[in-house]
């Protein structure tokens, strides 16, 4: 065993091997993604590591300790690239072996984040809002074998989740264990994709002496689709105070399928109903800042009938006599039945 000193207070956490590169996250004081390359001797022994790159570079960034919504929440802002407690990472390659993006959970927030290497920009995707906690605290990652996405745990969201990077959707599975004595948390810590059945993901429940498994081959009988690819646009002037995103809620015939469904307080086992919700990358808890988001005609959709397509609008408007921090943000639009949530995403552009 050979060890290599990375410097004081780097707090390395996540690690990912890509070709001959070693990527790590420096999680606390520095909040960086760092790429190293091993140095080997003639007989193949690793004798050192050399730093190839760091994001953001030290020369352009000071350590970040507090969330700054005017910059950290701005998607695509090259001058404001920094991360908030990155705990893990996965590198996905583009065509011809070129790195296209690095994905990471930002623990301490409700964000899953993409760093796009070509544009050197950050895009944050909010997890769906937790009803019991301010933030969901995504933590560890496990890459899907087919390369189409990754699994991650939500430490305080009490969920095991999958982000599909091909269609940019998020599926979150509620962990049934919710003991109020432990803050309604199972404390799901680590995850592993089953090598014999990649539809199954195993996880630990630290607080309750349990392990669990998610089977994502069970069909989810609803989903929510924004009908337009256009971004919602707001500004702080009088003309663009409100924006609307048209939604289609698709369902199939609601069936139990014989699988265990959670019995926690968020579940509607007797009534096949899904609830619509919205979150944003404007705030570390996934909330909106000086914006109200509501659904018309209702945030409640009955899916007990046969195949149908429901319609709804997400209305986003600036609160009266307030200004909204300018930037490019992401809106997560979710549907949940209390046991599983499905989310799609659209851009929210806020001008001066």
N, C-alpha and C positions, 0 to 999 in steps of 0.2 A: 504494500500500500504506500502510495506517495501522495503528499498533500502540497497544495500550492496556496500561498497567501495572496488574497485579492485586495488587501488594504483594510484599513480600520473602518469599522462601522458600515461595511457593505451589506451585511445581513443577507447572504445569498439564500434563496428559497426555491423557486421553481427551476427546473433544468430540462433542456430538450436537446437531443443530439440530431444534427442535420448534416449528413455527409461527413466532412472532416471538421465540422464546426461544433462547438459547445455553446449553447445559449443559456443564460441564467437570468433570473430577476434579482435585482438588488431592492429589497422590499421596503425598508423603513426610511432611513435618512436620505438616501440618494434617489430612490424611486426610478430605477433605470432598467433597461434591457441591455445586456452586454453579451457580445459575441467573442469567443476565444477560439484559438486553434492550438491543438497539442503540438509540442515540440518533441520529437522522438530521436533516440540515438540510432546508430547503425544496426543494432540488434533488435530494434522495435520497442525498446523501453521508453516510456513517457518520462521525459526529464524536465519538462516545463510547459507553460502555456503562455501564449502571447495574445494580447487583446487586439482584435480586428476592428471592432466598432462598438459604440455605445449609443443608446437612444434614450434621452437626448444627449448630445455631446457635452462634456463637462465645460468646455469653453463657452457654451451658449446658454447654460442653465445653472441656476443655483439650486441647492436642495429645497424641495417643496414639502412643507409640513401641514399646511392648511388648504382646504378646498377653495379655489378661486373661480366662481361660476362664470365670470366674464371671459375667462380664457379656457379653463379646463373643460367647460361644457360645450365649447365651440368645435363642432366637427369640421374637419378639413382645414383647420387653422395651422399652417406650418410654423408660425412664429410662436405658438403657444403649446408646443408638444411637450407634455409632461404627463406623468402617470401618478395614480393615487394608490399606494400600497399594492403594487403588482405582486401576486403570490405565486403565479404559475404561468406557463406560456406554451404555445404550440405553434410551430412554423409550418406554413403550407406553401408548397412550391407552385409556381406558375408554369407556363410552357417552357420547354427546353431547359428544364432544371433551374430556372430563375425563381428566386424567392418572390412571391407575390404579396403575402401578408403575414403578419404575426398577430395571433389572437391571445388575449390574456384576460383573466378576471382581475378587477380592481377591488380587492378586499377593502372593506370599510365603506363601500358604496353599494349601489344596486346595478353596477354596470358590467357588461361584457364588452371588451374593447378590441377593435381592429386597428393595427398600425399598418398602413399601406406603404410599402417600401419604395415604390416608384415615386409617388407624390410626397412622401415623407409627412403624411397627414394622419390624424387620429379620427376614428369614427366610433362613437359610443352607442351601445344598444342597451336600453334599460330592461331589466327583468320586470315581470308584472308586479304590481304593488302588493306588499304583504299587509294583511289585515291586522296583524298583531305587532309588527316591528317596523321601525323607521327605515331600516335598510335590510336587504336580503343577504348581504355578505357572501357573494360567490367566492370560492376558494380554490379547490384543486380541479385539474382537467384530466380527461382521458380521451385521446384521439380515437375516432371511429376507424376501424380497419379499412373501410372503403374510401377514406379520405374526404368524405362529404361533410364532415363536421366534427363535433367534439361533445363529450359529456362533461358536466361539472356539477358540483354540489353547491347548494345555497345554505350556508351555515345557519343563518337566522331566518331565511325564507322557509326552511324546513322542507326543501324540495330537492329532487334529483332531476336534472334538466339536460336537454339536448339542443344545441344550436346547429342548424343546418346551414352551412355556408354556401350551398348551391342555390337554394331558393330564399335564403335569408329569413327563415322562420325559427321560432323558438317554441319548444314544447317543454312544459314543466309539470312534473309528477309530484303531487303532494304525498309526503310520508304520513301514513295513518297515525303514528304515535304522536300525540300532542298532550303531554301531561302538564296541567297548569302549575304543578309544584316546580317543574323545571322550565318555567317560562314558555310552555307550549312548544318545547323544542325536543326533538330526538337527538340533536347534536350529530347530524350526519357528517362524518369526517372524511373518509377515504372511499374511493370508487375504483372499480376494475371491470373492464369489458370481459365477458365470458369468452375464452378462446374456443370453446366448443359450440357456442351459439351466440353470434354477435348481436342478436336481438336482445340479449339479456345483459344487464349491468348490475353488479353487486355493490353493496355499500355497507358501511358500518354505522351503528347507532351507539355512540359512545356513552350517552347518558342512561341507556336502558338495557344494556347487556344483550343487544340484538344485532343480527345482520339482516339485510333485506335484499331483494332483487326486483328490478324493474324489467318487465317484459314489454318492449315497445312493438312487438308484432300484433298485440291486441289493437284492433282498429279504434281510432278516436272518431266519434260520430258527429263531430261538428268542427267547423273552422271559420275563420273570419278573414275576408279578403278586401283590402282597399281597391275600389274599382278603377282608380286612376293612378298613373305613375307620377303625376305631377306633385310637386311639393306644396305644402300649405305655406302661405306667405302672410306675415304680419309686419306691422311697423308701428313706430311710436307717433306717427302723425294721425290725422283725423280720418284718413281715407281707408286705411287697412287695419281696422280694429278687430275684424272677425274673419275667420277662415273655416272652411267646411271640408271634410273628407268623407266621401260617399263609401259605404261599406255594404258588402254582401255576406250574409251569414248562411253558409251552406250546411245542411244536415242530412243524415241518413236516418232510417228508421231506428228509433232509440231502443236498444236492447241491452240487457245486463251481460249477456254472453257467458254467464256462469263464472265470471272472474270476480274476485273480492274487490269491493269498492269501499273506500275509506268511510268510516263512521264519525269523522270529526265534525265539528260544529259548522264547517263551511259547506257540507255536503247536502245535496237535495236528492236523497235516494227515493223519496216518494213522489217527487215532482220532477219531470225531465225538463229542467230549466237551465239555461246558461246566462251568465251575467257578463256584460261588456264592461271593459275598464280601459283606461288610458294612462300611460306613464311617459316620462320624457327624460332626456339626457341633460336637462337644464340644472338639475339639483342632484346631489349625491344619493338622495333617497328615491330618486326616480320621479319626483314631483315636478309640477310646473311652477314657474316663478312669475307672479303677478298675472297669471293667466288662469282662466276657468275653462275646464273641458267638460262637456256634457254630451249625452247621446239623445237623439231625437228619432222616432217618437218615444223610445224607452230603452233603458240599458238592460232590459230583461227580455229574453227570447225563449219561447216554448218550443222544444224540439221533440215533443212526444208524438207528433204526427209523422206520416210517411215523408219520403224525400221532399224537401222544400228548400227554397232560397228566401231568407228573410232580408229585409232592407233596413238600413239605419244610416244616420249621419252622425259623425263626430263633429261637434261644434266647438271651436277653439276661439275664445275672444279675450282681448286684453281687459283686465279689470279697470274699472273707472278711476280716473285720476292717478294712474300709476304708469310707470315706464317699465319696459321689458328689456333685460340685457340683450344687446344685439349679438347675433351669431347664427351659425348653422347647427341645428339640433336634430335629434332623432325622436320621433314619437312612436311608442310601442302601443299597438291596439290589440287588446286581448279579449278572449272569450274563455270562460271557465265554468265548469259544473261543480266545482269544489273538490274534485279529485285530480283533475288535469286541466292545464291552461294551454291555449294555443295563441301565439302572438305573431302578428305581421308588423312591418315597420314602414314608415314614411318620413321624409325630411320635413322639418319645420324651419323656415328661413325668417329671421327677425331682423328687419332693417332699422335704420335710425328714424 
